[in-house]
Amino acid sequence: MRWPHISNEPLSSRAGNRLQDPCAPIAHPLPEGQANKEVKPMANMIWLGAAVSLVGLAGLIWCIVIAASAKRNSLDDDEMRRRLQKVVVLNMIALLLSLIGLAIVVVGIMLS
């Protein structure tokens, strides 16, 4: 019994012109002039990760603005401590969002 994927033909006849001329152009599946409109799903994942990272970056900038305004207002120690404790929580959330976004970007690049 012969296996269907085993052939007695020489390799050169099965491979066509690619073995004779490795620089020969490969036929494109689309007609000439039409661009490939297929969007890779991992490209969407990369853009999603970039958007999440930008949201985290905006949160970090917001934390800087809040802390600078608290310092500029010359508040007493208790009020300053209360505001900065809120800023620390927002800062950690913003850093977490940036980390998650960058992780999504890295996974998207590795899978594409």
C-alpha positions as CSV (number, residue, x, y, z in Angstrom):
1,M,0.0,0.0,0.0
2,R,1.3,3.4,-0.9
3,W,0.9,6.5,1.2
4,P,-0.9,9.3,-0.7
5,H,1.7,12.0,0.4
6,I,4.7,10.0,-0.9
7,S,5.5,10.5,-4.5
8,N,8.0,8.8,-6.8
9,E,8.5,12.1,-8.7
10,P,11.8,13.8,-8.3
11,L,11.7,16.8,-6.0
12,S,12.7,19.3,-8.8
13,S,9.5,18.5,-10.8
14,R,7.3,18.8,-7.7
15,A,8.8,22.2,-6.6
16,G,8.5,23.7,-10.1
17,N,10.8,26.7,-10.9
18,R,11.5,27.6,-7.3
19,L,14.5,25.1,-7.1
20,Q,15.9,26.3,-10.4
21,D,15.5,30.0,-9.6
22,P,15.1,30.7,-5.8
23,C,14.6,34.4,-6.6
24,A,11.6,33.9,-8.8
25,P,8.6,35.9,-7.7
26,I,5.8,34.0,-5.9
27,A,2.4,34.4,-7.5
28,H,0.2,36.7,-5.4
29,P,-3.3,35.3,-4.7
30,L,-5.0,38.7,-5.4
31,P,-5.2,40.3,-8.8
32,E,-2.7,43.0,-9.5
33,G,-3.7,46.4,-8.1
34,Q,-5.8,45.1,-5.2
35,A,-4.4,45.4,-1.8
36,N,-4.8,42.8,0.9
37,K,-7.5,44.1,3.1
38,E,-7.2,41.4,5.7
39,V,-6.6,42.8,9.2
40,K,-4.5,40.6,11.5
41,P,-6.2,40.1,14.9
42,M,-2.9,40.5,16.7
43,A,-2.5,43.9,15.2
44,N,-5.8,44.8,16.9
45,M,-4.4,43.4,20.1
46,I,-1.3,45.6,19.8
47,W,-3.4,48.7,19.3
48,L,-5.6,47.8,22.3
49,G,-2.5,47.4,24.5
50,A,-1.2,50.8,23.3
51,A,-4.6,52.4,24.1
52,V,-4.6,50.9,27.6
53,S,-1.0,52.1,28.1
54,L,-2.0,55.6,27.0
55,V,-4.9,55.6,29.5
56,G,-2.4,54.7,32.2
57,L,0.0,57.4,31.1
58,A,-2.8,59.9,31.2
59,G,-3.5,58.8,34.8
60,L,0.1,59.3,35.7
61,I,0.1,62.8,34.3
62,W,-3.1,63.5,36.2
63,C,-1.4,62.3,39.4
64,I,1.4,64.8,38.8
65,V,-1.0,67.6,38.2
66,I,-2.9,66.8,41.5
67,A,0.3,66.6,43.6
68,A,1.7,69.8,42.1
69,S,-1.5,71.7,42.8
70,A,-1.6,70.4,46.4
71,K,2.0,71.6,46.9
72,R,1.3,74.9,45.3
73,N,-1.7,75.6,47.6
74,S,0.5,75.4,50.7
75,L,-1.9,73.2,52.7
76,D,-1.4,72.2,56.3
77,D,0.2,68.8,57.0
78,D,-3.0,66.8,57.6
79,E,-4.7,68.1,54.5
80,M,-1.6,67.6,52.4
81,R,-1.2,64.0,53.7
82,R,-4.9,63.2,52.9
83,R,-4.6,64.5,49.3
84,L,-1.3,62.7,48.7
85,Q,-2.7,59.4,50.0
86,K,-5.5,59.7,47.3
87,V,-2.8,60.5,44.7
88,V,-0.8,57.4,45.7
89,V,-3.8,55.2,45.1
90,L,-4.5,56.8,41.7
91,N,-0.8,56.5,40.9
92,M,-0.7,52.8,41.6
93,I,-3.9,52.2,39.4
94,A,-2.3,54.2,36.6
95,L,0.9,52.2,36.8
96,L,-1.0,49.0,36.8
97,L,-2.9,50.1,33.7
98,S,0.3,51.0,31.9
99,L,1.8,47.6,32.9
100,I,-1.2,45.7,31.6
101,G,-1.2,47.7,28.4
102,L,2.5,47.0,27.7
103,A,2.0,43.3,28.5
104,I,-0.8,43.2,25.9
105,V,1.4,44.9,23.4
106,V,4.3,42.4,24.0
107,V,1.9,39.4,23.8
108,G,0.4,40.8,20.6
109,I,3.9,41.2,19.0
110,M,5.0,37.7,20.1
111,L,1.8,36.1,18.6
112,S,1.9,38.0,15.3
